[in-house]
Amino acid sequence: MCADELGAIYLFGTSFAAPWITRKLAYLIYVMGLSREVAKALIIDSAAKWGPSGNVSDTMGYGVVPKRIEDILNTPDDEIKFIITGTTEDYETYNYTLPVPIVNGKHPYYAKAVLCYFPYCDRNQGVDYTGTEMDIHFGRVITEKKNGTIKTKIKSIDDNKQTEEGQVMYEEDARNVFRKWDNVKRICEKVKGRKVPKKSYDAGMWGIRVITKERVTSKNRRPLQFGLVITLKEMYGKNRIEDFVKMCEAKGWLVNRLDIQNQLDIYARAEEEIKFD
């Protein structure tokens, strides 16, 4: 807490931030009907905006959360924001059929993603409380033919190669660069002044791959739910949301739009007090 020469008092710290963020989480979960994983991912995504990956401040975390809840739920016309939820039961959870609109053979988008999950924690682990690690790979899908074998892999937007064959990464580097053992994974491309669309591979498909690893034993292993918020920003300010939705439905994705007003009406009706004569 500090005050300036005019007598204004500025407050900061978890004692003041916690109830403010809790209110927003409660709104997203109980009014909008989102899971706790998705609600957390949305708040972190709105706070970090298009800042660089791994930029986590000791005092401000991922950034300043918007004051208005509309700034968390609404998306600009030049952005495609979508939510994917799932449960990891195996070592690898993946999908290579995420269609992204192509313009002149390329993808004119900046991309970012936030993954949140709530793993089993054990204080006996010392500083590392989490017992489960989720490693996310998100980007364009590439099919390669090597030694007569066709392999499909993801060219991740953060160049994550932790689990790829032949790649070696030290534990310290994995923690510092890719925040290993953190229950929040955020990856984001840098928005540059010079716009360079990405080359399109394999009919414009993008993919998501989540690798789940346990720290010690599998005695606490159980299906673990995760929430993933992905944003694609059109480099030239075009609105391509409808094209994206149509392509997803054509590929068999079940697309549910988050209608804010409809959710508010449902919540208001559910809270009505009914009096029986």
C-alpha positions in Angstrom: 0.0 0.0 0.0 1.3 3.5 -0.9 -0.1 7.0 -1.1 0.9 10.0 -3.3 1.1 13.7 -2.5 -2.6 14.2 -3.2 -3.7 11.6 -0.7 -4.7 8.9 -3.2 -4.0 5.4 -1.9 -2.9 2.6 -4.2 -3.3 -1.0 -3.0 -1.8 -4.2 -4.3 -1.1 -7.7 -3.2 -3.0 -11.0 -3.1 -5.3 -9.8 -0.3 -6.8 -7.3 -2.7 -6.4 -9.3 -6.0 -7.8 -12.6 -4.8 -11.5 -11.5 -4.2 -11.5 -9.6 -7.4 -10.3 -12.5 -9.5 -12.6 -14.9 -7.6 -15.6 -12.8 -8.5 -14.7 -13.1 -12.2 -14.1 -16.9 -11.9 -17.4 -17.3 -10.2 -19.2 -15.4 -13.0 -17.5 -17.5 -15.7 -18.2 -20.8 -14.0 -21.7 -20.3 -12.5 -23.2 -17.8 -14.9 -21.5 -18.7 -18.2 -21.4 -22.4 -17.4 -17.7 -22.9 -18.2 -15.5 -25.4 -16.4 -12.9 -24.2 -13.9 -10.1 -25.1 -16.3 -11.5 -23.0 -19.1 -12.4 -20.1 -16.8 -8.8 -19.9 -15.5 -7.4 -20.2 -19.0 -9.7 -17.3 -20.2 -8.6 -15.0 -17.4 -4.9 -15.7 -18.0 -5.3 -15.3 -21.7 -7.0 -11.9 -21.2 -4.3 -10.7 -18.8 -1.3 -11.8 -20.9 -2.8 -10.5 -24.2 -0.2 -10.9 -27.0 2.8 -10.7 -24.7 5.7 -13.0 -25.3 5.7 -16.6 -24.0 7.2 -17.3 -20.7 6.8 -13.7 -19.6 5.6 -14.2 -16.0 6.3 -11.4 -13.6 7.0 -12.1 -9.9 4.7 -9.3 -8.9 2.1 -9.2 -11.7 2.0 -12.8 -12.9 0.8 -13.0 -16.5 -0.4 -9.4 -16.5 -3.4 -7.2 -15.5 -6.8 -8.8 -15.8 -9.4 -6.5 -17.6 -11.8 -4.7 -15.3 -14.9 -5.5 -17.5 -15.9 -9.1 -17.9 -16.9 -8.3 -21.5 -13.2 -7.9 -22.3 -12.6 -11.4 -21.2 -15.6 -13.0 -23.0 -15.8 -10.9 -26.2 -13.4 -11.3 -29.1 -12.3 -8.7 -31.7 -13.5 -9.3 -35.3 -10.0 -10.1 -36.5 -9.5 -12.9 -34.0 -10.7 -16.4 -33.9 -11.0 -17.6 -30.3 -12.2 -21.1 -29.5 -12.2 -23.4 -26.5 -11.4 -27.1 -26.4 -12.0 -29.3 -23.3 -11.0 -32.8 -22.9 -9.8 -35.5 -20.5 -6.4 -37.2 -20.7 -6.5 -40.9 -20.0 -3.4 -42.0 -22.0 0.1 -40.8 -22.4 -0.8 -39.0 -25.6 -3.9 -37.1 -26.5 -4.0 -35.6 -29.9 -6.0 -34.3 -32.9 -4.5 -33.5 -36.3 -7.7 -32.3 -38.1 -8.1 -28.7 -37.0 -8.8 -26.8 -40.2 -7.6 -23.2 -40.4 -8.7 -21.0 -43.3 -6.1 -20.6 -46.1 -5.5 -17.4 -48.0 -3.4 -17.6 -51.2 -1.9 -20.9 -50.1 -0.8 -19.5 -46.7 -2.0 -18.9 -43.1 -2.1 -15.1 -42.3 -2.4 -15.6 -38.6 -0.6 -15.1 -35.3 -1.4 -17.8 -32.8 -1.4 -18.3 -29.1 -2.8 -20.9 -26.7 -3.3 -21.3 -22.9 -3.6 -24.7 -21.3 -4.9 -25.1 -17.7 -5.4 -28.2 -15.6 -5.6 -29.1 -11.9 -3.2 -32.0 -11.1 -2.7 -34.0 -8.0 -0.3 -32.2 -5.6 1.9 -33.5 -2.8 3.7 -31.1 -0.5 6.3 -33.8 0.2 7.7 -33.0 -3.3 9.1 -29.8 -1.9 9.0 -26.9 -4.3 7.4 -29.0 -7.0 4.0 -29.8 -5.7 2.4 -31.0 -9.0 2.6 -34.8 -9.7 1.4 -34.6 -13.3 2.9 -32.7 -16.3 1.0 -31.8 -19.5 3.2 -30.8 -22.4 1.3 -29.1 -25.2 2.2 -28.9 -28.9 0.1 -26.7 -31.1 0.7 -25.7 -34.7 0.6 -26.7 -38.3 0.5 -30.4 -39.2 3.4 -31.8 -41.3 3.5 -35.2 -42.9 7.0 -36.6 -43.5 8.2 -39.7 -45.3 11.4 -41.1 -43.8 12.9 -44.6 -44.5 9.6 -45.7 -46.1 7.6 -44.7 -43.1 5.1 -41.8 -43.1 5.1 -39.8 -39.9 2.8 -37.0 -38.9 4.1 -34.3 -36.5 3.2 -30.8 -35.3 5.3 -27.8 -36.1 4.6 -26.1 -32.7 4.4 -22.3 -32.6 6.9 -22.3 -29.8 9.3 -24.8 -31.4 8.6 -27.3 -28.6 10.5 -30.5 -29.3 10.6 -32.1 -25.8 9.1 -35.4 -26.8 10.2 -35.7 -30.4 12.5 -38.6 -31.3 16.2 -37.8 -31.3 15.7 -34.6 -29.4 17.5 -34.0 -26.1 16.6 -31.3 -23.6 17.9 -30.8 -20.1 15.4 -30.5 -17.2 16.5 -27.0 -16.3 15.9 -25.8 -19.9 12.5 -27.5 -20.0 11.5 -25.7 -16.8 12.8 -22.3 -17.9 11.7 -22.3 -21.5 8.5 -24.5 -21.5 7.6 -24.2 -17.8 7.7 -27.9 -17.1 5.7 -29.1 -14.1 3.6 -25.9 -14.1 -0.1 -26.4 -14.3 -0.5 -23.5 -16.7 1.1 -23.6 -20.2 1.0 -20.5 -22.3 2.5 -20.3 -25.7 2.3 -17.2 -27.9 3.8 -16.0 -31.2 5.3 -12.5 -31.3 3.2 -10.0 -33.2 5.6 -8.3 -35.6 5.4 -5.1 -37.6 6.4 -7.1 -40.8 3.6 -9.5 -41.6 4.7 -12.8 -43.0 2.0 -15.5 -43.5 2.9 -19.1 -42.7 3.2 -21.7 -45.3 0.3 -24.2 -45.5 1.0 -27.9 -45.1 -1.4 -30.9 -45.5 -4.5 -29.1 -46.7 -4.2 -26.4 -44.0 -4.6 -28.7 -41.1 -3.4 -27.7 -37.7 -3.0 -30.0 -34.7 -3.0 -30.3 -30.9 -1.0 -32.8 -29.0 -0.9 -33.1 -25.2 1.6 -35.4 -23.6 0.8 -36.4 -20.0 3.6 -37.5 -17.7 3.7 -38.6 -14.0 6.4 -37.5 -11.7 7.0 -40.5 -9.4 4.5 -43.4 -9.6 1.1 -44.1 -11.2 -0.7 -44.7 -8.0 -2.4 -41.3 -8.2 -3.0 -41.6 -12.0 -6.6 -40.8 -12.9 -8.3 -39.2 -15.9 -7.4 -35.5 -15.7 -9.5 -32.8 -17.3 -8.0 -29.8 -19.1 -9.1 -26.6 -20.7 -7.5 -25.1 -23.8 -8.1 -21.6 -25.1 -6.7 -20.9 -28.6 -6.6 -17.6 -30.4 -5.8 -17.0 -34.1 -5.3 -13.3 -35.0 -5.7 -12.4 -38.7 -2.6 -10.4 -39.7 -4.5 -8.0 -42.0 -7.6 -7.5 -39.8 -10.0 -9.6 -41.8 -12.9 -11.4 -40.2 -12.7 -15.2 -40.9 -14.7 -16.6 -38.0 -17.6 -17.9 -40.2 -15.1 -19.6 -42.6 -13.4 -21.3 -39.7 -16.7 -22.5 -38.2 -17.9 -24.0 -41.5 -14.6 -25.8 -42.1 -14.7 -27.2 -38.5 -18.2 -28.6 -39.0 -17.2 -30.0 -42.4 -14.4 -31.9 -40.6 -16.8 -33.4 -38.0 -16.1 -31.0 -35.1 -19.1 -30.2 -32.9 -19.1 -26.4 -32.7 -21.1 -24.8 -29.9 -21.1 -21.0 -29.8 -21.0 -19.3 -26.5 -24.0 -17.0 -26.5 -23.5 -14.6 -23.6 -27.1 -13.2 -23.6 -28.6 -16.7 -23.8 -26.4 -17.9 -20.8 -27.6 -14.8 -18.8 -31.2 -15.6 -19.6 -30.8 -19.2 -18.5 -29.1 -18.2 -15.3 -31.8 -15.6 -14.5 -34.5 -18.1 -15.1 -32.8 -20.8 -13.0 -32.6 -18.3 -10.1 -36.2 -17.4 -10.1 -38.1 -18.1 -7.0 -41.2 -20.2 -7.6 -44.1 -19.9 -5.2 -46.7 -22.7 -5.2 -50.3 -21.9 -4.3 
